[in-house]
Amino acid sequence: MNISMADNYPVELIMGERVPDQIFSDDEKLYIRFDEILGEFVAPTSLICPNQSANRSTICTNPEWVLLSEVPETPDVFKDWGYGYVKVRDIPTPLTPPSLGALTTEFKPFHVPFLYNYSHTEIRPYRSGADVHKLKSNVRNLFKINLCRRIIILKRPDLPTIA
């Protein structure tokens, strides 16, 4: 019997014929996976900036599904990681590091579905409404530190913890 790769994924995560949905409510949760804890918070080194990946709670009804890999051949590669969420309204934005003067960066969710993860979303940086592809390290670090403090941890990683 042939089993397709889609059989390893929850039906509601399969993209199928659906299109991206860029409408986010302030209360929508964005589930984020991470591999390190620093004290009571997610370690900043566990996050990515720009374009931190997340799963939308309006599509991904089980937060644990954020641990599924987007690569069907290795669906459980993140099984020992932790996960949590941040609400859209709690995304740290806008950010204006002192060294950049009046240059402000906003962060917003952008729905970027994958074939096996329709809920996939990225928290992207914008300046003057335009997508920013490169950020200075101080902006990246400020975003990651502020996001770490706002993530509600649902499951701690089953990996070594930073003390």
Helices and strands as residue ranges (DSSP letters): G 5-8, G 11-13, E 29-34, E 37-38, E 41-42, G 44-46, E 52-56, G 63-67, E 82-87, G 88-90, G 98-100, E 106-111, E 120-127, E 130-131, H 137-150, E 152-155
